[in-house]
Amino acid sequence: MTGLVGETLLEPGDGALGPLLRVTLDRLEPGAGYGVHAHRGVDVVVVVLAGSVTHRWGDGAELRAGDVGVLRAGRGLDHDEVAGPAGARVLQSHLRAADPGAAPAHEVRPAPRGWVDLGRPDARLWLGDQDDGAAVPDGVVLRPGGGTVVVWQVDAARPAWAR
């Protein structure tokens, strides 16, 4: 994992943010990746803030600045993400899987603004630009730099294990 610098922005560890487990801000040098690694029982939502990332799993997918990738690990998968020639800055959010028994899947949402449909009732993602004048909705507000504003609205009901 050389060429990767990560900063954990949120990781409550006690279920206080419902399905939202962890949010990290990662910087990858050109061609750097995370290394092939496994996920199971989580959904990973990636917002590419700058540069590009190639997702290496299944048919693969390239995400460019502004794109959102939604990885549903379900029963499990091994994959990697590798930065493009200009490197990458990505915000990664890990959530408890909406359906942990489902087959793995990956979707790319090209440069969405406003509410991003994640197909789950317990978490909503909003993306905006701090300079566009749009009202920022209530929720877990993150300002990872570059003018991007990310808001998570989550059902903060604690999971059974955290009660």
C-alpha positions as CSV (number, residue, x, y, z in Angstrom):
1,M,0.0,0.0,0.0
2,T,2.8,2.4,-0.7
3,G,1.6,5.7,-2.2
4,L,-1.5,5.7,0.0
5,V,-2.2,8.2,2.8
6,G,-5.5,7.7,4.6
7,E,-7.2,9.8,7.3
8,T,-10.1,8.5,9.3
9,L,-12.8,11.2,9.6
10,L,-15.5,9.2,11.4
11,E,-15.5,5.8,13.1
12,P,-17.9,5.8,16.0
13,G,-17.5,2.1,16.8
14,D,-20.6,2.1,18.9
15,G,-23.4,2.1,16.3
16,A,-24.2,5.8,17.1
17,L,-24.6,6.6,13.4
18,G,-26.8,3.6,12.5
19,P,-25.4,1.9,9.4
20,L,-22.5,4.3,8.9
21,L,-19.4,2.6,10.3
22,R,-16.5,4.6,9.0
23,V,-15.5,7.5,6.7
24,T,-12.0,7.9,5.4
25,L,-10.3,10.5,3.2
26,D,-7.6,8.8,1.1
27,R,-4.9,10.2,-1.2
28,L,-3.3,7.8,-3.7
29,E,-0.3,8.5,-5.8
30,P,-0.5,7.8,-9.5
31,G,-0.8,4.0,-10.0
32,A,-1.0,3.3,-6.3
33,G,-3.7,1.1,-4.9
34,Y,-5.0,-0.4,-1.7
35,G,-3.9,-3.9,-2.7
36,V,-6.3,-6.8,-3.2
37,H,-8.4,-7.1,-0.2
38,A,-11.7,-8.7,1.0
39,H,-15.0,-7.2,2.0
40,R,-18.0,-9.0,3.3
41,G,-21.3,-7.7,4.8
42,V,-20.6,-4.0,4.0
43,D,-21.5,-1.5,1.4
44,V,-18.7,0.9,0.4
45,V,-19.6,4.2,-1.1
46,V,-16.7,6.0,-2.8
47,V,-16.8,9.7,-3.8
48,V,-13.9,10.6,-6.1
49,L,-12.9,14.1,-5.2
50,A,-10.0,14.4,-7.6
51,G,-8.2,12.3,-10.2
52,S,-9.5,8.9,-11.1
53,V,-9.7,5.3,-9.7
54,T,-10.1,2.0,-11.5
55,H,-12.1,-0.5,-9.6
56,R,-10.6,-4.0,-10.2
57,W,-13.3,-6.6,-9.7
58,G,-15.8,-8.2,-12.1
59,D,-15.8,-6.2,-15.3
60,G,-14.0,-3.3,-13.6
61,A,-15.0,0.3,-13.7
62,E,-13.3,3.6,-13.9
63,L,-14.5,6.4,-11.7
64,R,-13.5,10.0,-12.4
65,A,-13.6,13.2,-10.2
66,G,-17.2,13.7,-9.1
67,D,-18.3,10.1,-9.7
68,V,-19.8,7.9,-6.9
69,G,-19.1,4.2,-6.8
70,V,-21.4,1.9,-4.7
71,L,-19.8,-1.4,-3.9
72,R,-22.2,-3.9,-2.3
73,A,-19.9,-6.7,-0.9
74,G,-22.8,-8.9,0.3
75,R,-21.6,-12.4,0.7
76,G,-18.0,-11.3,0.0
77,L,-15.5,-10.4,-2.7
78,D,-11.8,-9.6,-3.2
79,H,-11.0,-6.5,-5.1
80,D,-8.7,-3.5,-5.5
81,E,-8.9,0.2,-6.4
82,V,-6.0,1.7,-8.3
83,A,-5.4,5.5,-8.9
84,G,-5.1,6.8,-12.4
85,P,-2.2,8.7,-13.9
86,A,-2.9,11.9,-11.9
87,G,-3.4,10.0,-8.6
88,A,-6.7,10.3,-6.7
89,R,-8.4,11.8,-3.6
90,V,-11.3,9.7,-2.5
91,L,-13.8,9.8,0.3
92,Q,-14.8,6.2,1.3
93,S,-17.8,5.5,3.5
94,H,-18.3,2.0,4.9
95,L,-21.9,1.1,5.9
96,R,-23.3,-2.1,7.3
97,A,-24.6,-4.0,4.3
98,A,-28.2,-3.4,3.3
99,D,-28.4,-7.1,2.3
100,P,-25.5,-9.0,3.7
101,G,-26.6,-12.2,2.0
102,A,-26.8,-10.7,-1.5
103,A,-24.4,-11.4,-4.4
104,P,-21.7,-8.8,-4.7
105,A,-22.4,-5.8,-7.0
106,H,-20.8,-2.5,-8.1
107,E,-22.4,0.5,-9.6
108,V,-21.0,3.9,-10.8
109,R,-23.1,7.0,-10.6
110,P,-21.5,9.6,-13.0
111,A,-21.0,13.0,-11.3
112,P,-24.3,13.2,-9.3
113,R,-25.4,16.3,-7.5
114,G,-28.0,16.5,-4.8
115,W,-29.4,13.3,-3.4
116,V,-27.9,10.1,-4.6
117,D,-30.2,7.1,-4.5
118,L,-28.4,4.3,-2.7
119,G,-31.4,2.0,-2.8
120,R,-31.6,1.6,1.0
121,P,-34.0,3.1,3.5
122,D,-31.5,3.7,6.3
123,A,-29.0,5.9,4.6
124,R,-29.0,8.8,2.2
125,L,-26.1,10.6,0.5
126,W,-26.2,14.2,-0.6
127,L,-23.4,15.8,-2.7
128,G,-23.0,19.5,-3.4
129,D,-20.6,22.3,-3.9
130,Q,-20.1,24.9,-1.2
131,D,-20.0,27.7,-3.9
132,D,-23.2,26.8,-5.7
133,G,-25.5,28.5,-3.2
134,A,-27.5,25.4,-2.6
135,A,-28.8,24.9,1.0
136,V,-26.9,22.1,2.7
137,P,-29.3,19.6,4.3
138,D,-29.0,18.5,7.9
139,G,-27.1,15.4,8.7
140,V,-23.5,14.3,9.1
141,V,-21.8,17.1,7.1
142,L,-18.3,16.5,5.7
143,R,-16.2,19.1,3.9
144,P,-13.3,17.1,2.5
145,G,-11.8,20.0,0.6
146,G,-12.0,21.2,-3.0
147,G,-15.4,22.8,-2.4
148,T,-17.2,19.5,-2.1
149,V,-19.8,19.1,0.6
150,V,-21.0,15.5,1.5
151,V,-23.9,14.9,3.8
152,W,-25.0,11.6,5.2
153,Q,-28.5,11.2,6.6
154,V,-28.8,8.0,8.5
155,D,-31.3,6.1,10.6
156,A,-29.3,6.4,13.8
157,A,-31.2,3.6,15.5
158,R,-28.5,1.5,17.1
159,P,-28.1,-2.0,15.8
160,A,-29.0,-4.8,18.2
161,W,-25.3,-5.5,19.1
162,A,-24.9,-1.9,20.3
163,R,-27.9,-1.7,22.6
